[in-house]
């Protein structure tokens, strides 16, 4: 995938220079030694005929792509509009839906609209990922990826293949950066963290500095060459790191694994991507998104340098998707809203929310828990922000007009965030539903706190594939009681929550939103397995197909204050929609078999064609 996305696409015969080469005056016909006049005429007619076919095809394609007033019919349209949930046709004019209904009705009302037959394909609103990381995913496409490596030796093999494909790294002594390791699937380490020497045993890997994100992006794994470059950025042995840890052995030596805030400390020692690399990354990730039916993203944590890159991409018309960006501060404990320009930029970037990080992740024992972990009583996670500043930090951002979105995975983190929101709402007489504050992940919630999401109007922004990725180990890690508050989508809805925004958290999980819809509907992994059997892991928490689709469309739009413009196929809204080859909502078995064949933003094709 990385090579395909990173390489140059094959040249289309519709490219202007290729068409010109086939037209009269641009004929390139090999001449026989003694061509006859009749042969010349025949050859010319054949080439001109072929050229006319190509030109006509190109004109049809371009007309269809650039058409501003058209009627799509013979479709299975899931509108996600409560007023008209199913339709067979709709009309787009100047980038907006202007009519939804039956073909006969719309053809009569809009006789001038160009008609496009969808051939019974499935059309849904443009899918919106409520929590992802745009540039990080783009860079991940270009870096080493060891995801799915079932052993440390498999990790080493994947890294060697990466070095083979990128010889400049060894030649110039560059860093190897990448992601995807997961100790929870390694019996050889007793499911504990690896260490630097596990990489050093290969002589090629020992010679270059290596830094790999854990699957959840809450831990680094470094080899000795990398540790030598970053050690000076870390405190001495015995000095604690608030909100993180630099793991050391019994002798005080760094083992090679850094957690959360310890990762932040070494940022200055790590290589930073060049402007050209970021441009390549954005091209790769946005192409992948539209190929999977995604028209929008809630970009969960955008620092100033990334914001500049996004604005430049928009200026250069390289941003086919909509980005609802949550700002991220260089110093997470301080307000930094003045570093960002609020509002909408080029109809592709919206800035008005902040991402705060309250804890780590459950896979690295970093999620902040009210009680110790069941599989390691010495650990209960940690807070990435001092508890005492949480209410004031929420208030400062909210008073400056920002929506506050807080990363919370453990039950302690979720409780503290809810406490902070409740304090702000009560002290300022604020209606929580109107402010639409969010908890990102809301992954493990104490039973007493589930109903508070509804009573406070706080939006849970959740990622269904986290449940199916974690289910192999998380029950042992949390214990039989706490695990029932984990990934508890149905419990939240039953408690009165009206909107659950769904996403993937890519690059931690895959970009394809159908993976999330499948996980939400089945509670099974893509292979159809779960620790609880074929009916799914804690199947009582499943969502219906329509609830899952809402989470990736209308509920996602609601969570970004965009429900009047996006999230459903309804009159007056922007014409963002995706076309799939089959109706994946009527049969759960169809979800992962469905393929996106076209994606439209503002009524224009950004991928494929009807």
MIKOL-301422 format. One record per atom (N, C-alpha, C): x, y, z. Coordinates in steps of 0.001 Angstrom, whole numbers, plus 500000, padded with zeros to 6 digits. Last residue first. Example, Ala and Ser with C-alpha at 12.3 -4.5 7.8 and 13.67 -1.06 7.14 Angstrom:
BEGIN
512850497750507080
513670498940507140
512900500030507870
513190494310507800
512300495500507800
513200496700507800
END
This chain:
BEGIN
480178507719489255
478945506931489238
478837506235487881
483658507385490003
482582507989489230
481354507096489337
486686508118491859
485773507290491103
484726508082490348
486876510917493991
487348509567493708
486279508853492907
485688513260493947
487088513297494375
487716511909494264
483180514760492091
483880513513492372
485317513784492786
481109517181493676
482125516856492678
482882515592493084
479446517882495764
478844517451494510
479817517076493423
481086518323497912
480472519482497260
479922519114495890
482510515287497092
482547516391498046
482056517636497322
482111511817496614
481829513171496152
481900514152497318
483388508760495502
483235509671496634
483110511087496097
482914505377494447
482972506811494147
482740507607495419
483087502833495378
483364503031493953
483426504506493579
484018500856498077
483657502202497654
484038502361496185
482734497646498622
483824498464498097
483283499833497704
481929495119501008
481549496297500228
482786497090499822
482775493216502726
482891492908501301
482593494125500426
482207494121505226
483617494133504839
483829493734503385
479320493878505053
480006495117505426
481437495135504910
477848491631504572
478265492422503410
479204493564503769
477036490573506922
478076489843506203
478610490632505019
474914492186507669
476204492376508320
477339491673507607
472794493651505475
473356492347505814
474750492550506393
472059496240505043
470986495253505147
471486493888505590
474317497780504719
473515497970505926
472468496880506112
475594497493502322
476232496860503481
475423497018504760
474748497021499262
474077497586500440
474611496889501689
477561497632497056
476490496803497614
475932497474498867
479428499440496224
478946498472495237
477843497571495761
478800502860497176
479372501532497410
478720500517496477
479517506251497262
478822505199496522
479556503880496752
478960509076499340
479830507979498915
478979506882498294
478793512697499460
478214511352499525
479208510337498974
477924515958499923
479000515011500204
478361513633500298
476557518543499249
476432517255498560
477706516430498707
475263520231502067
476337520069501094
476317518647500539
471657520601502297
472986520262502815
474007520129501684
469239521016501032
469945522164501573
471340521869502068
467776517930501785
467687519171501014
468388520308501752
470110515346502583
468890516101502863
468950517432502127
471894513006503667
471477513397502320
470108514035502463
474009514021506392
472861513315505834
472597513816504427
476378515373507061
475959514218507843
474752513468507343
476172519025507033
476760517736506689
476043516608507423
474827521297507891
475494521315506584
475914519928506107
473839520965510383
472996521688509435
473571521676508025
475873519742511829
474741518922511410
473796519634510455
478166520747512901
478024520829511447
476803520080510934
479360520549515392
478452521673515143
478170521840513646
480624518169515715
481442519270515196
480591520503514888
478743516381516472
479867516564517390
480805517678516949
477162516336514165
476671516984515388
477830517302516337
478772514756512509
478541516161512165
478053516940513384
478533512337513875
479850512960513726
479702514436513397
475836511891513505
476328512116514870
477731512719514856
475825511581510675
475090512667511313
475556512941512738
478328509598510406
477750510620509528
477104511728510361
479100507578512049
480085508024511067
479536509104510132
476781507158513484
477991507537514197
479072508070513286
475050506243511510
474850507583512090
476109508069512800
476096503668511217
476216504629510117
476013506054510614
475331502620513701
476751502715513353
476961503712512219
472576502744513464
473244503499514531
474729503682514223
472234500964511331
471908502375511136
472522503244512232
473073498483512463
473770499065511309
473477500549511119
473119498853516076
472470498447514835
473251499034513660
475804497875518262
474962498887517642
474245498275516449
476303495759521164
476310496029519727
475443497236519365
476311494926523752
476753496303523501
476747496666522012
475734492274523882
474674493194524311
475047494655524063
478046490867523312
477167491249522198
476046492198522591
480829490518524271
479778491257524978
478764491790523956
481822489816521067
482357490060522410
481407490995523156
479855487543519022
480518488796519356
480913488897520816
478968485183518140
477947486218518343
478551487533518806
481115483421518080
480696484062516828
479614485118516980
483000484039521197
482353483251520167
481809484070519015
484405485583522934
483115485079523404
482359484313522325
486630486504521622
486830485590522757
485536484974523264
485869486295518088
485882487033519350
486123486044520477
486018486564514462
486302485911515741
486123486869516916
486051487448511837
484823486889512379
484976486222513724
488181488813510882
488127487396510537
486880486710511086
487884491337512030
487592491164510601
487530489711510149
486241490542515212
487353491067514426
487075490817512941
483010491620516422
483929490586515960
485108491243515258
480801493197516891
481743492970518003
482642491765517695
478976493953514860
479194492530515139
479979492244516416
478782496737514742
477584495927514498
477762494489514958
481339497714515215
480216498209516005
479006497290515911
482863496408513262
483138496164514680
481968496589515549
481692497533510928
481645496086511172
481871495775512646
482403500207511269
480988499838511222
480831498344511495
485203499978511161
484543500458512366
483077500088512409
485534499059508550
486082498275509662
485417498674510971
484498501133507101
483705499907507176
484253498958508236
486439503102507041
485376503204508053
484504501962508139
489840502562506708
488552502170506136
487443502223507193
492198502936508188
491458504098507697
490037503733507280
492834500958511182
492793501183509747
491921502364509358
494342502419514157
493510501440513470
493486501795511983
496307504343514389
496280503232515348
495438502084514797
496360506619512766
496897505357512239
496928504189513224
492823506400513370
493975506074512530
495101507059512813
490568506430514946
491843506762515590
493015506348514706
488001506074513924
488946504966513861
490166505162514746
484676506886515121
485864507091514301
486775505891514384
481532508362516012
482391507201515802
483560507538514877
479665509868518522
480481510100517332
481476508955517196
476570509420519634
477900508835519800
478640509041518485
473931511136521001
474884511144519889
476193510486520321
472371510829523268
471709510987521971
472659510847520790
472165508923526192
473060509637525267
472417509656523881
470617507341527870
470065508597527370
470974509417526481
471356504846528542
471368505836529623
470875507201529162
471421503569526124
470327503233527039
470233504219528192
473828504612525150
472563504959524500
471383504686525425
475603503391526981
475526504850526879
474219505280526230
475177500675526431
474895501195527775
474762502710527754
476099500485523817
474664500329524083
474309500860525462
478898500926524214
478088501788523352
476596501694523679
481333500541525919
479937500255526294
478966501136525513
484034500047526298
483484500050524936
481967499827524997
483521498870529585
484473499156528508
483788499053527150
482119498012531711
482009499432531392
482945499852530278
482861495441531947
481497495688531462
481234497171531219
485308495427533107
485277495296531656
483881495554531100
484894495479535850
485211496736535157
485057496615533644
484353492684536314
483387493742536613
483665495000535799
486514491039535524
485170490787534997
484158491891535263
489537492881534611
488730492075535512
487289492019535044
491378494193533005
490433494988533790
489685494176534833
492954492203531848
493602493406532380
492677494188533302
491157490329530935
492111489940531975
492722491176532628
489955491920529014
489136491369530096
490024490920531254
491943492514527163
491499493570528073
490629493043529210
492812490684525254
493541490771526528
492874491653527572
491147490693523050
491885489462523343
492557489491524708
490073493218522651
489259492227523353
490025490959523711
491376495210521216
491763494997522616
491119493776523257
490176495187518694
491629495034518797
492038494630520212
487534495635519290
487881494347518697
489391494121518645
487696498225520411
487122497110521166
487590495777520603
488723499749518371
489522499588519593
488998498405520410
486708499850516513
487763498857516307
488715498757517488
485063502005517428
484645500608517590
485762499590517416
485731504696519220
486319504005518084
486028502511518196
483950507734520130
484453506385520375
484902505709519081
483069510270522065
483646510068520730
484448508781520789
480295511262523831
481349510250523767
481787510062522314
479530514518524779
479514513590523653
480628512559523812
477537515588527460
478895515364526952
478847514279525880
475267516237528888
475313516562527470
476699516419526867
474924515479531468
475764516653531234
475791517079529769
473336513216531227
472847514330532045
473644515605531812
474952511535529567
473652512035529119
473220513255529913
477197511141531170
477366511632529801
476057512235529304
476128510001533453
476545511407533509
476809511976532115
475739507307533079
474583508194532916
474975509666532919
478368506402533672
477795506237532332
476642507207532109
479293506502536256
479539507662535399
478887507560534026
478868504150537578
478197505348538098
478335506546537172
480589502390536222
479137502265536068
478410503532536506
483356503951534622
482751503383535826
481234503406535683
484539503165531438
483742504097532235
483190503360533448
486815503223528997
486484502446530192
485808503402531169
486634505123526847
486837503698526604
486441502821527788
486447507626525609
485443507184526592
485462505660526691
487472508848523106
487651507427523439
486599506954524439
487113512067524164
487656511233523101
488045509866523658
484376513758525109
485420512894525659
485848511941524550
483347517130524483
483548515748524071
484585515046524938
480716519557524613
482042519091525008
482144517592524735
478479521112523731
478918519897523036
480373519528523345
477046523334524489
478501523474524333
479137522250523663
474425522408524655
474741523460523693
476240523578523460
474603520565526725
474257520094525387
474603521130524331
475124522167528970
476159521300528432
475874520827527024
474518525418529488
473833524208529052
474855523313528363
475939527121532268
476025526718530862
475218525448530622
476586528534534572
475203528453534127
475080528036532675
479101528388535517
478854529399534495
477419529366533977
479098526339537369
479617527647537778
479280528753536786
478091524178535870
477347524682537026
477807526080537426
480045523826533845
478647524076533498
477895524707534666
482380523331535361
482290524501534479
480833524839534165
481692520963536702
482066522160537448
481920523407536585
481302519234534541
480185519550535428
480468520816536223
483922519107533515
482839519677532713
481672520100533601
485208517866535705
485632519178535226
484569519861534390
483851515416535858
483836516339537000
484194517754536546
484584514357533377
483176514654533648
483043515616534822
487336514082533908
486875514952532829
485410515334533028
487302512246536011
487860513579536227
487424514551535136
486158509981534746
485493510618535884
485999512046536086
488095509390532799
486740509758532393
486003510474533515
490267508740534481
490356509877533568
488970510333533132
489240506433535730
489596507613536522
489657508859535636
488919504666533603
487726505135534315
488027506340535202
490978505517530664
490687504848531926
489495505437532661
490804507442528527
490624506013528297
490250505290529591
490377510513527125
490184509770528380
489947508308528038
491025513547525754
491410512138525637
491293511479527012
488554515949525353
489580515415526250
489783513920526013
487726518969523977
487693517535523718
488856516894524479
485867521852524042
486937521131524733
486727519631524546
485464524538521851
484935523252522280
486100522470522889
486264527870522779
486680526594522192
485821525449522725
485871530385523910
485027529955522804
485406528650522148
487193531040526156
487700531624524914
486998531065523677
486001529475528030
485742530916528086
486228531631526830
487188527006527373
485765527232527111
485425528714527117
489846527402528246
489561527124526841
488102527427526511
489353527867530971
490060528860530153
489799528640528669
488011525528531843
487343526831531886
488032527846530983
489987523556531551
488728523463530803
488077524834530715
491776524576533438
492179524493532034
490954524367531131
490341524331535821
490722525666535349
491127525649533876
490031521485536037
488871522390535936
489228523762535375
492879520619535998
491901520218534981
490702521166534917
494736521061537931
494573522113536917
493455521810535930
494827518849539629
494338520119540168
494109521184539098
496008516740538183
494578516721538481
494057518093538880
498196517420535517
497979517442536966
496487517564537275
497971515177532756
497791516537533262
497653516469534776
498227512535532457
499158513352531683
498995514839531987
498115510123535004
497492511302534401
498554512099533659
498436506549534669
498868507864535138
498128508954534386
497994503139535929
498037504182534910
498516505501535479
498391501426537942
497022501937537806
496973503069536787
500378498643538937
500096499711537977
498632500123538045
500658496497540512
501593497602540757
501302498806539865
498991494511539675
498503495369540759
499457496505541097
498210493403536801
499449493943537376
499066494964538437
495744492587536033
496857491719535655
498208492250536128
494059494597536960
493867493241537473
495031492324537135
495366497748537962
495043496783536913
494974495378537490
493917499555540777
495012498954540006
494511497970538949
491243501980540251
491882500906541019
492960500252540157
490775503959538419
490425504217539812
491060503188540740
493338504531535961
492268503735536539
492019504122537991
494482505829533013
494347506131534444
493115505446535016
496440503893530866
495126504483531095
494904504643532593
498795502446530715
498883503875530998
497547504553531215
499289499894529848
499011500078531279
499065501563531675
499235499762527146
500549499994527763
500411500289529252
496556499436526600
497495498435526106
498882498570526685
495301501722527532
495175500501528320
496191499453527879
497155504818527531
496337503797526881
496357502506527686
496990507817529484
497624507013528450
496649506007527871
495171510966529956
495867509756530403
496503509041529226
494422513436528865
494347513249530314
495081512000530790
494948515928526588
495272514527526868
495311514324528377
492790517939524578
493587517778525792
493805516285526034
492205519713521742
492391518342522223
493316518384523435
489745522161520944
491069521809521455
491067520354521882
488159523969518229
488156523024519349
489591522701519738
488137525330515924
487337525880517003
487273524967518208
488538525389512541
489291525422513795
488432526074514864
488256523671509554
487517524376510596
488285524253511903
488858523506506147
489468523441507476
488659524284508444
487531523904503809
488099522579504022
488673522415505430
486824526461503200
485758525461503224
486283524034503410
488989528177503701
488848527554502397
487800526469502316
488574527831507016
489585528249506042
489374527470504749
486695529027509730
486790528132508581
487758528700507560
487947529576513115
487040529764511994
487280528752510892
490957530947514600
489688530230514649
488863530515513401
494288530490514349
493220531343513838
491930530537513794
496501530009517124
495692529488516027
494624530499515620
497682530965519336
498576530490518279
497820530064517028
495792531476521221
496221532613520416
497219532214519329
495464529130522665
494531529429521589
494956530565520692
496813527917524682
497600528428523557
496713528808522379
497102527277528131
496240527732527040
497108528292525919
499101524511529318
498829525935529157
497852526183528009
499812521917529320
499234522424530565
498835523891530465
501103521267526952
499716520834527132
499042521374528381
502852523226524965
502813522928526396
501376522551526741
501921523206522305
503287522756522611
503459522418524088
498515522027521943
499497523014522401
500886522412522579
496340521529519267
497152520889520303
498303521823520654
492977521776518007
494327522296518197
495013521566519345
491238519798515839
491372520105517260
492803520577517504
489604520463512800
490879520292513495
490789520698514957
488001518975510476
487599519672511698
488738519465512686
488313518986507109
489082518712508326
488571519606509451
487204517362504194
486967518414505187
487654518023506498
489320516570501323
488400516235502415
488236517434503351
491222517326499454
489908516912498965
488888516635500057
493561519504499153
492826518986500306
491415518593499864
495059521002497423
495479519611497630
494719518964498783
495119523723496737
494021522860496291
494419521383496321
496882525359497940
497338524728496700
496331523722496162
495502526034500233
495869527093499287
496243526515497927
495502523506501452
494246524097500978
494528525193499961
498191523250502077
497567522268501190
496257522799500627
498442525373503870
499156525424502595
498555524441501599
496884524425505972
496485525648505276
497184525755503918
498431522198506734
497059522029506256
496600523247505467
500808523396507602
500844522475506466
499450522269505879
499873524827509814
500448525548508671
500472524666507421
499144522701511437
498118523629510969
498627524423509768
501611521573512013
500686520836511161
499594521753510614
502645523552513667
503334523260512401
502443522461511459
500819523616515924
500937524736514976
501593524373513654
499136520357516123
500033521410516613
500207522501515560
496169518848516553
496950519457515473
497828520564516053
494202516553517400
495433517039517996
496385517593516961
492454514890515475
492488514901516936
493855515268517501
490313515931513175
491758515738513315
492139515978514771
487713514492511907
487991515308513079
489433514994513469
487030514483508422
487813513973509545
487783514979510674
485282513496505390
485629514387506486
486350513670507602
484745511616503549
484762513001503065
485178513972504152
485449508312502720
485539509359503743
485611510733503089
485549506210500934
484271506873501163
484278507952502212
488043505240500353
487226504472501296
485933505182501676
489238507083498779
489055505753498201
488188504871499090
489525509130500587
488436509230499615
488210507903498913
491757508058502085
490472508369502699
489351508386501673
493827507861500244
493313506653500872
491949506892501497
494209510570499691
493807509662498616
493198508397499206
495032511442502172
493752511930501653
493276511072500495
497497510045502430
496392509779503351
495067510277502796
499113510960500260
498853509541500477
497615509317501329
499163513735500608
498639513157499368
498249511700499575
500399513895503092
499025514369502928
498396513808501660
502960512875502426
502113512189503406
500656512598503255
503924514798500666
503737513428500192
502800512658501121
504060516915502493
503221517029501297
502912515651500731
505955515909504245
504596516158504728
503633516278503551
508172515884502541
507688514630503121
506254514788503614
508520518595502032
508203517698500920
507636516379501428
509195519483504579
507967519975503952
507550519068502803
510389516664506541
510569517842505699
509227518280505123
509871515607509912
509641515447508472
509831516759507721
512557515325512219
511296515960511863
511088515860510356
514010512883514370
513985513568513071
512602514130512782
514399513637517894
513894512805516803
513879513581515489
515030515324519905
516110514480519385
515687513677518165
512716516575520718
513762517386520106
514900516580519517
511308514537522004
510873514988520683
511968515778519965
511668513538524479
512747513297523512
512404513815522121
509375514152525941
510661514731526348
511749514581525288
507297512634524970
507335514061524638
508714514656524905
507844510210526193
507985510317524742
508103511780524326
507140510799528766
508556510528528495
508829510587526997
504391510921528537
505129512180528673
506638511989528511
504256507728527168
503542509001527205
504440510220527401
507096505769527858
505645505886527882
505212507349527983
509677503898526306
509255505156526923
507744505270526800
512042501352526288
510618501683526176
510322502952526966
514671500776526824
514314501032525429
512853501361525224
515700500661529346
515454499392528649
515144499587527171
518270502438530951
517086502502530102
516924501192529336
519409501329534132
519663501551532714
518348501572531933
519159500647536778
518899502026536397
519151502340534938
519331498027537373
520564498808537510
520392500265537095
516889496983536723
517257497035538146
518514497854538395
515922499209533986
516119497908534618
516571498088536066
513302501569533201
514700501226533478
514771499846534129
511205503533531191
511393502268531897
512886501937531999
510044506486531783
511166505942531021
511574504661531736
506672507512531781
507727506714532405
508792506372531372
504086509916532725
504789509015531829
505867508245532558
503109511828534444
502339511506533252
503041510594532276
506196512924535560
504753513073535715
504057512764534391
508746510866536222
508223511672535119
506712511745535285
511125510784538951
509877510403538284
509507511371537167
514362509773539189
513565511000539076
512284510664538316
515672507375538985
515059507710540263
514232508972540239
518126508462536646
517409507368537314
516887507803538676
517492511795535282
518362510765535848
517523509643536468
515339512505532436
515878512720533784
516730511546534248
516323512868528955
515527512241530007
516150512490531374
518055513730527092
516794514464527183
515938513977528353
520119511960526984
520364513240527659
519103514074527808
519142509854525407
519271509685526861
519425511013527585
519092509926522656
517999510589523379
518198510604524886
521219508563521562
520948509913521067
519918510657521913
521183506095522758
522386506919522929
522144508363522501
518785505093521796
518884505496523204
520101506388523440
519526504401519175
518600505515519402
518687506012520838
521227502271519674
521725503416518905
520826504630519085
519489500484520976
520566501139521729
521110502356520992
516056501173519935
517246500333520070
518356501123520763
512839501785521404
514063502251520772
515169501209520906
509501502266521349
510487501194521516
511718501612520714
507101504324522972
508197504173522016
508998502926522373
503576504566523408
504876504057523851
505842504048522675
501215505276522311
501471505745523671
502763505177524245
500308504228519934
501028505508519890
501245506106521284
499324501665519906
498427502717520386
499051504108520376
501494500112518976
500244500133518224
499358501307518607
504405502128519642
503528500998519917
502243501178519112
506697503469517289
505508503649518108
504880502294518404
510184503110517260
508906502573516810
507801502906517802
513248503957516175
512211504404517111
510859504002516555
516672503355515782
515307502898515499
514375503403516588
519743504110514232
518797504393515322
517373504040514907
521716501381512989
520924502586512713
519997502852513890
522979499073513834
523809500164513317
523040501451513058
521251497077514534
522028497703515609
522768498950515137
520278496105512185
519389496937512994
520152497645514105
522465494602511384
522031495736510560
521142496676511365
522667492651513365
523758493613513210
523359494808512360
520238491902515708
520527491902514278
521548492995513993
520120492607518352
520704491302518025
520943491132516527
518780495002518800
520225495051518561
520808493719518101
516183494396519484
516451494912518142
517931494818517797
516534493499522032
515735492668521132
515882493125519681
517796495569523326
518636494481522814
517865493525521914
515668497189524185
516526497620523080
517321496469522480
512712495128524811
513807496019525193
514710496293523995
509095494804525295
510398494384524776
511495495315525289
506770494274528015
507422495129527038
508733494518526533
505002491082528167
505602492283528751
506307493076527654
504123488624527414
503251489761527131
503729491046527808
506244486976527654
505198486874528685
504294488100528627
507604487134525360
507973488123526381
507053488038527594
506403485113523898
507838484994524184
508314485992525228
503779485845523308
504017484958524457
505489484898524855
502637488650522119
503953487999522137
504111487116523374
500522490330522034
500407489126521204
501729488353521162
501119492521523536
500025491678524029
499831490429523181
502977494105522294
503483493030523152
502376492119523657
503117495311519250
502086495033520258
502507493829521093
504047497831516833
504347496678517693
503320496544518811
503458500111515187
502642498918515086
502953497768516024
505807502158513240
504771501914514247
504250500495514142
508745504216512716
507615503411512289
506662503153513430
511996505093511549
510815505391512358
509648504582511823
515352504995511524
514197504188511128
513065504541512079
517537507697510665
516666507006511606
515706506077510856
520568507275508672
519313507917509057
518562507078510088
523048506645507559
522873506572509007
521621507259509506
523339506497504859
523535507810505469
523336507809506982
522952503795504313
524061504501503674
524378505809504383
520646503128505642
521920502583506121
523106503351505546
518868504726504062
518897504806505528
520230504302506068
519002504056501395
519607505325501799
519733505421503318
517498501757500943
518941501622501223
519607502911501683
514718500668501391
515153502060501569
516646502090501896
514282498004501225
513531498858500298
513973500311500346
515893497090503269
516183496654501901
515503497562500877
514544498215505441
515889498682505103
516262498291503672
512224496643505328
512127498094505152
513491498679504789
513266494150505888
512649494382504571
512531495874504284
514032494662508513
515060494360507512
514496494575506107
511510494979509682
512427496116509635
513544495886508618
510486492399509446
509810493506508766
510724494720508652
512296491036511084
512211490703509661
511541491827508874
511709492168513589
513036492351512982
513004492071511479
509092491222513912
509359492660513861
510694492912513171
509618488513514057
508836489014512921
508995490523512780
510942488425516486
511694488094515272
510950488560514029
508832489009518170
509899489995518021
510731489696516779
505675488129516620
506823487849517473
507853488950517271
503739488886514858
503344487990515946
504482487613516870
502891491923513574
504054491047513795
503816490198515038
500854493761513303
500531492356513104
501695491406513293
502923496357512143
501613495950512645
501349494483512320
505189497583511390
505339496219511903
504025495703512484
506302499718509035
505055499282509664
505206497828510083
508218502615508369
508184501183508658
506890500836509388
506468505145506389
507458504665507350
507374503151507505
504383506033504875
505717506167504292
506810505568505167
502115505797506369
502139505122505074
503554505077504487
502763507546508432
502811506102508692
502816505305507391
502226510003507264
503619509635507515
503754508132507758
499415509804507261
500155509941506019
501611509559506174
498921509683510008
498597508535509158
499342508610507833
499831512223510771
500463511033511348
500166509792510492
498034513843509388
499436513824508966
500163512611509538
495543513000510768
495749513048509326
497218512920508934
494118511036512890
495310511889512900
495849511931511473
490732510939514157
491886510399513452
493013511412513480
487524510787514777
488776510858515549
489875510158514767
485357510574513139
485279511527514246
486552511629515071
485142510520509768
485860509871510863
485985510878512000
482345510409507826
483182511315508614
483830510513509731
481143509817504547
481505509301505862
482514510226506532
478463511280502873
479913511216502999
480297510818504406
475553509135503002
476225510435503167
477738510248503233
475438506507500498
475296506990501874
475887508394501952
474223504215498191
474743505561498400
474423506003499820
474723501286496371
474367501837497678
475017503205497851
473384500707493062
474462500761494044
474000501507495294
471593500571490976
471248499926492247
472411499854493235
472647502282489009
472630500824488818
472482500069490134
472623504992488848
473519504395489848
473513502877489825
472576507063486152
472018505812486643
473017505158487600
472072510452485981
473092509425486155
472456508208486805
470989513230484030
470689512011484762
471850511040484808
471054516697484512
471668515566483821
471445514304484654
468114518657484741
469231517995485421
469752516827484586
465851519646483588
467135520091483024
468335519404483665
463674518719485060
463904518175483712
465256518558483118
462779518358487883
464093518863487468
464437518331486071
460278517274488251
460558518569488873
461865519196488385
460482514854486882
459458515829486482
459780517219487023
462497513640488281
462683513878486850
461692514917486349
461340513406490811
462451514340490629
462718514625489161
459275511491490367
458988512816490925
460096513808490591
460713509294489394
459628509891488608
459334511313489073
462485508736491503
462993509174490202
461904509877489402
461682510077494751
461589509066493707
462087509634492385
464038511937496705
462757511262496570
462788510165495536
465262515165497204
465457513752497525
464105513073497400
466973518121496161
465761517304496189
466144515860496478
469359519361496453
468189520234496304
466890519449496280
472482519294497923
471298518495497632
470094519433497547
475048521294496334
474134520968497435
473022520046496957
476583522071494153
477259521542495329
476373521200496503
474794522910492155
475781523846492705
476326523379494057
472640520338492911
472806521559492117
473756522493492846
471418517084492785
472490517967493246
472565519168492316
468776515001493742
469270515996492796
470322516853493483
468170511451494046
468351512799494600
468934513701493519
466475508306494625
467055509335493771
467268510624494553
465358506629496372
465929506011495176
466625507018494283
465633506428499977
465219507071498732
465842506314497575
464994506427503466
465400505720502248
464881506473501035
464225508360505333
465374507508505621
465884506749504404
463263511332505839
463205510463504656
464411509530504730
463617512299508472
462381512589507738
462198511666506540
466171511617509349
465006511035510017
463701511240509254
468605510734507146
467711511861507442
466461511279508092
470164508843506091
470411509180507498
469660510463507872
469736507820503514
469929509265503675
470443509663505054
470651505475501491
470422505578502933
470749507019503313
469546504526498423
470070505684499141
469667505598500613
470169502775495827
469704502456497178
470334503509498083
469140504131492629
470111503912493699
469407503414494956
467985505351490403
468173503901490435
469242503522491457
469827508498490065
468626507671490237
468989506196490181
470766511805490337
471223510433490535
470001509574490833
470926514576488398
469961513717489084
470534512302489136
472664517738488519
472438516382488038
471495515622488966
474691520236488017
473244520058488168
472902518681487612
477373520328487503
476919520996488720
475431520797488986
479995518249486366
478594518632486255
478107519229487568
482515517265486456
482378518690486698
480926519162486614
482243514559485907
482930514971487126
482619516416487471
480927514607483445
480280514000484601
480927514477485895
482816515899481862
481498516502482040
480825515940483280
484895514086482004
485074515408482577
483733516080482815
483759511875480735
484236511775482110
484332513144482750
483197512969478215
482109512432479036
482537512385480493
485761513633477393
484772514701477553
483614514234478414
486896511100477272
487411512076478229
486418513195478466
485405509977475205
485374509387476543
485822510377477594
486183511655473130
484780511619473548
484648511055474951
488917511046473017
488488512411473323
487050512421473811
488760508337472321
489383508739473586
488931510127473985
487485508540469833
486868507757470907
487423508181472257
489353510060468440
488025510627468692
487305509872469803
491491508264468332
491632509522469064
490284510120469402
490429506300466708
490773505979468097
490886507233468935
490208507826464355
489022507256464985
489262506911466441
492883508403463867
491969509513464159
490709508988464834
493786505800463375
494320506553464508
493399507692464884
492255505132461097
492209504303462305
492665505094463523
492986507137459291
491591507036459729
491474506223461015
495712506577458959
495300507854459538
493880507785460064
495561504078457751
496201504220459059
495765505499459744
494265504768455334
493648503830456269
494232503981457673
496152506511454206
494796506995454506
494133506094455544
498356504812453927
498452506021454739
497070506507455146
497330502939452150
497710502521453513
497781503719454434
496975504516449925
495789503936450569
496103503482451989
499626505121449309
498707506203449674
497493505651450400
501978502862450827
501096503280449737
500187504385450229
505313502925451973
503887503051452257
503118503478451021
507845501239452116
507253501828450925
505748501956451151
508413500746454861
509477501171453959
508918501819452701
505939502305457052
506570501169456376
507607501671455384
506167504345459925
506045504273458470
506653502981457936
504182504713462804
505389504123462227
505191503912460734
502755507719463691
502505506434463051
503799505911462452
501625509910465455
502928509256465535
502763507837465001
500066513020465087
500097511603464766
501514511065464842
499464515597465530
500256514934466562
500339513447466313
498016516304463416
499116517198463751
499994516588464817
495081514981464831
495811515392463630
496838516450463979
495716513418468084
494944514247467172
495750514584465926
497386512183469818
496601511334468938
495806512121467909
498532514093471365
499430513260470573
498678512387469588
496403515096472778
496968515898471698
497851515051470793
496123513107474702
495084513288473696
495643514046472506
498466513552476154
498268512270475499
497196512366474422
498113516112477130
499213515885476198
499063514564475473
495856515841478812
495785516684477624
496899516396476638
494797512615479783
495690513741479995
495821514517478702
493389510387479188
492659511643479098
493538512837479395
494921508261479751
494850508631478349
494072509912478146
496833508948482705
495544508703482088
495593509050480614
499679507370483934
499144508519483219
497850508146482531
499696505949487198
499817505799485754
499123506945485049
501125507918489886
500031507169489296
500238507014487805
504188507387491550
503464508207490586
502354507378489969
503986506207495016
504524506305493671
503703507205492782
502652506019497429
503760506956497340
504287507142495933
500709504104497118
500306505472497405
501437506456497189
502276501856496572
501245502275495622
500869503722495844
503871501679498812
504487501917497521
503466502419496515
501931501228500793
502757502437500858
503382502736499507
500830498790500000
500000500000500000
500857501248500000
END
